[in-house]
Amino acid sequence: MSRTGSARTASIVSTGRALMREAGLAGISPRRTGKGFTRRDPDADLAPDLVRRDFTASEPDRLWVTDLTMVSTLEGPLWLSAIRDAFSRRVVAWETSARADADLVLTTLEYALASREVEPGTLIHHADHGCQYTSIKLTTRLVRAGIKASMGSVGDSYDNALAENLWMLIKTECVRGRVFATRAEANLALFEYIDGFYNPRRIQKRLGYLSPIEFEEKHYANQAAAEPVNLRPRKPALTS
């Protein structure tokens, strides 16, 4: 970058910070804790890594990534399970529980399947080696739905980076700086953030500055416009 370009960028940043101060706003940066929650079952059969860190998809419901994270409350931990679509970055389903078990991730999958039209054999479900994702309950359900299971490695956030990125956003923009008295209070905050803000209104650079829902709507609109129109001539009405 030239000196002129650097100076212009610095000026823009400085002006932006001044406007934020005047408006009483402050920036928030992600916090890295280095804390992991993955617990592996050494006797479980592991699925292959079908993604290999390529978190892109040509259309919706071709690659879902999923993971678990924990939200602290004064009542105890609240576990959050979510499934995110790689095409639109949309959270297609999420669920919370006081326990991080197979039932939690299975319920999340059921919600996702109920809300999306998944064609058997076309979708990859990508997770880590956590015992919840290698459970018989979940793996059996994936097979029944015709979904291909994929797994990254343990302790490597890059192998499930798209799911990890969602936790960063939620912890930074929804959870940090707040004290939840109960799990119900935390659950409401997650609902307001995910369903009320993130999916419908949070724009993303990779989506052309659209929200996940807007990006999907644009995709389907373009798809409909590209479909050929059948202009078969009408047959004249029969007269007696």
DRENDO-1510 file (C-alpha; in Angstrom, 1 decimal, always signed):
<recs>
REC; n; res; u; v; w
REC; 1; MET; +0.0; +0.0; +0.0 .
REC; 2; SER; +1.3; +3.5; -0.9 .
REC; 3; ARG; +1.9; +6.1; +1.8 .
REC; 4; THR; -1.0; +8.1; +0.4 .
REC; 5; GLY; -3.2; +5.0; +0.8 .
REC; 6; SER; -2.0; +4.3; +4.3 .
REC; 7; ALA; -2.6; +7.9; +5.4 .
REC; 8; ARG; -6.1; +7.8; +3.9 .
REC; 9; THR; -6.9; +4.5; +5.7 .
REC; 10; ALA; -5.5; +5.9; +9.0 .
REC; 11; SER; -7.7; +9.0; +8.6 .
REC; 12; ILE; -10.8; +6.9; +8.0 .
REC; 13; VAL; -10.1; +4.8; +11.0 .
REC; 14; SER; -9.5; +7.9; +13.2 .
REC; 15; THR; -12.7; +9.5; +12.0 .
REC; 16; GLY; -14.7; +6.3; +12.7 .
REC; 17; ARG; -13.3; +6.1; +16.2 .
REC; 18; ALA; -14.2; +9.7; +16.9 .
REC; 19; LEU; -17.8; +9.2; +15.6 .
REC; 20; MET; -18.1; +6.1; +17.9 .
REC; 21; ARG; -16.9; +8.1; +20.9 .
REC; 22; GLU; -19.4; +10.8; +20.2 .
REC; 23; ALA; -22.2; +8.2; +19.9 .
REC; 24; GLY; -21.0; +6.5; +23.1 .
REC; 25; LEU; -20.1; +3.3; +21.3 .
REC; 26; ALA; -17.1; +1.1; +21.9 .
REC; 27; GLY; -15.7; -1.7; +19.7 .
REC; 28; ILE; -15.6; -5.3; +21.0 .
REC; 29; SER; -12.9; -7.7; +20.0 .
REC; 30; PRO; -13.1; -11.5; +20.2 .
REC; 31; ARG; -11.6; -13.1; +23.3 .
REC; 32; ARG; -9.7; -16.4; +23.1 .
REC; 33; THR; -10.0; -18.6; +26.1 .
REC; 34; GLY; -8.2; -21.7; +24.8 .
REC; 35; LYS; -10.8; -23.8; +26.6 .
REC; 36; GLY; -12.2; -26.9; +24.8 .
REC; 37; PHE; -15.2; -29.0; +25.5 .
REC; 38; THR; -14.7; -31.9; +23.2 .
REC; 39; ARG; -14.8; -35.3; +24.9 .
REC; 40; ARG; -13.9; -38.2; +22.7 .
REC; 41; ASP; -15.1; -41.8; +23.0 .
REC; 42; PRO; -12.0; -43.9; +22.4 .
REC; 43; ASP; -14.2; -46.9; +21.3 .
REC; 44; ALA; -16.4; -45.0; +18.8 .
REC; 45; ASP; -16.3; -45.5; +15.1 .
REC; 46; LEU; -15.2; -42.2; +13.5 .
REC; 47; ALA; -16.5; -40.7; +10.2 .
REC; 48; PRO; -14.0; -39.5; +7.6 .
REC; 49; ASP; -13.2; -35.9; +7.1 .
REC; 50; LEU; -15.1; -35.1; +4.0 .
REC; 51; VAL; -14.6; -31.3; +4.3 .
REC; 52; ARG; -10.8; -30.9; +4.9 .
REC; 53; ARG; -11.2; -27.3; +5.9 .
REC; 54; ASP; -13.1; -26.3; +2.8 .
REC; 55; PHE; -16.2; -24.7; +4.3 .
REC; 56; THR; -17.9; -23.7; +1.0 .
REC; 57; ALA; -21.0; -24.9; -0.6 .
REC; 58; SER; -22.6; -24.1; -4.0 .
REC; 59; GLU; -26.2; -24.0; -2.6 .
REC; 60; PRO; -28.1; -24.4; +0.7 .
REC; 61; ASP; -28.2; -27.8; +2.5 .
REC; 62; ARG; -25.1; -29.2; +1.0 .
REC; 63; LEU; -22.8; -28.7; +4.0 .
REC; 64; TRP; -23.9; -28.3; +7.6 .
REC; 65; VAL; -21.4; -27.7; +10.4 .
REC; 66; THR; -22.3; -28.3; +14.1 .
REC; 67; ASP; -20.7; -28.0; +17.5 .
REC; 68; LEU; -21.4; -27.4; +21.2 .
REC; 69; THR; -20.5; -24.5; +23.5 .
REC; 70; MET; -21.3; -23.5; +27.0 .
REC; 71; VAL; -22.9; -20.4; +28.3 .
REC; 72; SER; -22.4; -19.6; +32.0 .
REC; 73; THR; -25.3; -18.7; +34.3 .
REC; 74; LEU; -25.7; -18.3; +38.0 .
REC; 75; GLU; -28.0; -21.4; +37.9 .
REC; 76; GLY; -25.3; -23.5; +36.2 .
REC; 77; PRO; -24.0; -24.1; +32.7 .
REC; 78; LEU; -26.3; -23.9; +29.7 .
REC; 79; TRP; -25.1; -25.9; +26.8 .
REC; 80; LEU; -25.8; -24.6; +23.3 .
REC; 81; SER; -25.9; -26.8; +20.2 .
REC; 82; ALA; -26.2; -25.3; +16.8 .
REC; 83; ILE; -26.1; -26.3; +13.1 .
REC; 84; ARG; -24.9; -23.8; +10.6 .
REC; 85; ASP; -25.3; -23.9; +6.8 .
REC; 86; ALA; -22.0; -23.3; +5.0 .
REC; 87; PHE; -23.6; -21.7; +2.0 .
REC; 88; SER; -25.4; -18.9; +3.7 .
REC; 89; ARG; -23.8; -19.0; +7.2 .
REC; 90; ARG; -27.4; -19.3; +8.5 .
REC; 91; VAL; -28.1; -21.1; +11.8 .
REC; 92; VAL; -30.6; -23.6; +10.6 .
REC; 93; ALA; -31.3; -25.0; +14.0 .
REC; 94; TRP; -30.2; -24.6; +17.6 .
REC; 95; GLU; -31.1; -26.0; +21.0 .
REC; 96; THR; -30.0; -25.6; +24.6 .
REC; 97; SER; -29.9; -27.9; +27.6 .
REC; 98; ALA; -28.4; -28.2; +31.1 .
REC; 99; ARG; -26.6; -31.3; +29.8 .
REC; 100; ALA; -24.2; -31.7; +26.9 .
REC; 101; ASP; -25.4; -35.1; +25.8 .
REC; 102; ALA; -26.4; -37.0; +22.6 .
REC; 103; ASP; -30.0; -36.0; +23.1 .
REC; 104; LEU; -29.1; -32.3; +22.8 .
REC; 105; VAL; -27.3; -32.7; +19.4 .
REC; 106; LEU; -30.0; -35.1; +18.2 .
REC; 107; THR; -32.8; -32.7; +19.0 .
REC; 108; THR; -30.9; -30.0; +17.1 .
REC; 109; LEU; -30.6; -32.2; +14.1 .
REC; 110; GLU; -34.4; -33.0; +14.2 .
REC; 111; TYR; -35.2; -29.3; +14.3 .
REC; 112; ALA; -32.9; -28.7; +11.3 .
REC; 113; LEU; -34.5; -31.5; +9.3 .
REC; 114; ALA; -38.0; -30.3; +10.1 .
REC; 115; SER; -37.2; -26.8; +8.9 .
REC; 116; ARG; -35.2; -27.6; +5.7 .
REC; 117; GLU; -35.9; -29.7; +2.6 .
REC; 118; VAL; -32.9; -32.1; +2.5 .
REC; 119; GLU; -32.5; -34.4; -0.4 .
REC; 120; PRO; -31.0; -37.7; +0.7 .
REC; 121; GLY; -27.4; -38.2; -0.4 .
REC; 122; THR; -26.6; -34.5; -1.0 .
REC; 123; LEU; -25.9; -33.2; +2.5 .
REC; 124; ILE; -22.7; -33.5; +4.6 .
REC; 125; HIS; -23.0; -33.1; +8.4 .
REC; 126; HIS; -19.6; -32.0; +9.8 .
REC; 127; ALA; -18.7; -32.2; +13.5 .
REC; 128; ASP; -15.7; -32.9; +15.7 .
REC; 129; HIS; -14.9; -36.2; +17.5 .
REC; 130; GLY; -17.0; -35.3; +20.5 .
REC; 131; CYS; -18.8; -38.3; +22.0 .
REC; 132; GLN; -22.2; -36.7; +21.3 .
REC; 133; TYR; -21.5; -36.8; +17.6 .
REC; 134; THR; -20.2; -40.4; +17.5 .
REC; 135; SER; -23.2; -41.6; +19.5 .
REC; 136; ILE; -25.3; -44.4; +18.1 .
REC; 137; LYS; -28.4; -42.2; +18.4 .
REC; 138; LEU; -27.0; -39.5; +16.1 .
REC; 139; THR; -25.1; -41.7; +13.6 .
REC; 140; THR; -28.2; -43.9; +13.1 .
REC; 141; ARG; -30.4; -40.8; +12.5 .
REC; 142; LEU; -27.9; -39.5; +9.9 .
REC; 143; VAL; -28.0; -42.8; +8.1 .
REC; 144; ARG; -31.8; -42.9; +8.1 .
REC; 145; ALA; -31.9; -39.3; +6.7 .
REC; 146; GLY; -29.4; -40.1; +4.0 .
REC; 147; ILE; -26.9; -37.6; +5.4 .
REC; 148; LYS; -23.1; -38.2; +5.1 .
REC; 149; ALA; -21.3; -37.8; +8.4 .
REC; 150; SER; -17.9; -36.0; +8.4 .
REC; 151; MET; -15.6; -35.3; +11.3 .
REC; 152; GLY; -12.5; -33.1; +11.8 .
REC; 153; SER; -9.9; -33.9; +14.5 .
REC; 154; VAL; -10.0; -33.2; +18.2 .
REC; 155; GLY; -8.4; -30.0; +19.6 .
REC; 156; ASP; -8.0; -28.4; +16.2 .
REC; 157; SER; -10.4; -25.5; +15.7 .
REC; 158; TYR; -9.4; -25.1; +12.0 .
REC; 159; ASP; -11.1; -28.5; +11.2 .
REC; 160; ASN; -14.4; -27.0; +12.3 .
REC; 161; ALA; -13.6; -23.4; +11.8 .
REC; 162; LEU; -17.1; -22.3; +10.6 .
REC; 163; ALA; -18.8; -23.6; +13.7 .
REC; 164; GLU; -16.1; -22.1; +15.9 .
REC; 165; ASN; -16.6; -18.8; +14.2 .
REC; 166; LEU; -20.3; -18.8; +15.2 .
REC; 167; TRP; -19.3; -19.3; +18.9 .
REC; 168; MET; -16.9; -16.3; +18.6 .
REC; 169; LEU; -19.8; -14.1; +17.3 .
REC; 170; ILE; -22.2; -15.2; +19.9 .
REC; 171; LYS; -19.8; -14.9; +22.8 .
REC; 172; THR; -18.6; -11.5; +21.6 .
REC; 173; GLU; -21.9; -9.9; +20.5 .
REC; 174; CYS; -24.5; -11.6; +22.8 .
REC; 175; VAL; -22.9; -13.1; +25.9 .
REC; 176; ARG; -19.8; -11.1; +26.9 .
REC; 177; GLY; -20.3; -8.6; +29.7 .
REC; 178; ARG; -23.7; -10.1; +30.7 .
REC; 179; VAL; -24.5; -12.1; +33.8 .
REC; 180; PHE; -27.5; -14.4; +33.4 .
REC; 181; ALA; -29.3; -15.3; +36.6 .
REC; 182; THR; -31.0; -18.4; +35.1 .
REC; 183; ARG; -30.7; -20.7; +32.1 .
REC; 184; ALA; -34.1; -19.4; +30.9 .
REC; 185; GLU; -32.7; -15.8; +30.9 .
REC; 186; ALA; -29.7; -16.9; +28.8 .
REC; 187; ASN; -31.9; -18.9; +26.5 .
REC; 188; LEU; -34.0; -15.8; +25.8 .
REC; 189; ALA; -30.9; -13.8; +25.1 .
REC; 190; LEU; -29.7; -16.4; +22.6 .
REC; 191; PHE; -33.2; -16.5; +20.9 .
REC; 192; GLU; -33.1; -12.7; +20.5 .
REC; 193; TYR; -29.6; -12.8; +19.1 .
REC; 194; ILE; -29.8; -15.8; +16.7 .
REC; 195; ASP; -33.4; -15.6; +15.5 .
REC; 196; GLY; -34.0; -11.9; +16.0 .
REC; 197; PHE; -30.7; -10.5; +14.8 .
REC; 198; TYR; -28.1; -12.9; +13.4 .
REC; 199; ASN; -30.1; -14.8; +10.9 .
REC; 200; PRO; -32.4; -11.9; +9.6 .
REC; 201; ARG; -30.3; -8.8; +10.1 .
REC; 202; ARG; -26.6; -9.3; +10.7 .
REC; 203; ILE; -24.8; -8.5; +7.4 .
REC; 204; GLN; -21.6; -10.3; +6.5 .
REC; 205; LYS; -18.9; -9.3; +4.0 .
REC; 206; ARG; -18.7; -12.8; +2.6 .
REC; 207; LEU; -22.4; -12.7; +1.8 .
REC; 208; GLY; -22.1; -9.5; -0.1 .
REC; 209; TYR; -23.1; -7.4; +2.9 .
REC; 210; LEU; -26.4; -9.3; +3.2 .
REC; 211; SER; -27.7; -11.3; +6.2 .
REC; 212; PRO; -27.9; -15.1; +6.0 .
REC; 213; ILE; -31.7; -15.0; +5.3 .
REC; 214; GLU; -31.3; -12.3; +2.7 .
REC; 215; PHE; -28.5; -14.2; +1.0 .
REC; 216; GLU; -30.7; -17.4; +0.8 .
REC; 217; GLU; -33.7; -15.4; -0.5 .
REC; 218; LYS; -31.5; -13.8; -3.2 .
REC; 219; HIS; -30.2; -17.3; -4.2 .
REC; 220; TYR; -33.7; -18.7; -4.5 .
REC; 221; ALA; -34.9; -15.6; -6.4 .
REC; 222; ASN; -32.1; -15.9; -8.9 .
REC; 223; GLN; -32.7; -19.6; -9.2 .
REC; 224; ALA; -36.4; -19.0; -10.0 .
REC; 225; ALA; -35.6; -16.3; -12.5 .
REC; 226; ALA; -33.2; -18.6; -14.3 .
REC; 227; GLU; -35.7; -21.4; -14.7 .
REC; 228; PRO; -37.2; -21.7; -18.3 .
REC; 229; VAL; -40.8; -20.6; -18.6 .
REC; 230; ASN; -43.1; -22.9; -20.4 .
REC; 231; LEU; -44.9; -20.8; -23.0 .
REC; 232; ARG; -47.1; -23.5; -24.6 .
REC; 233; PRO; -49.9; -21.9; -26.6 .
REC; 234; ARG; -53.4; -22.2; -25.0 .
REC; 235; LYS; -55.8; -24.5; -26.8 .
REC; 236; PRO; -58.9; -22.8; -28.0 .
REC; 237; ALA; -62.0; -23.5; -25.9 .
REC; 238; LEU; -64.3; -26.1; -27.4 .
REC; 239; THR; -67.7; -24.9; -28.5 .
REC; 240; SER; -70.8; -26.9; -28.8 .
</recs>
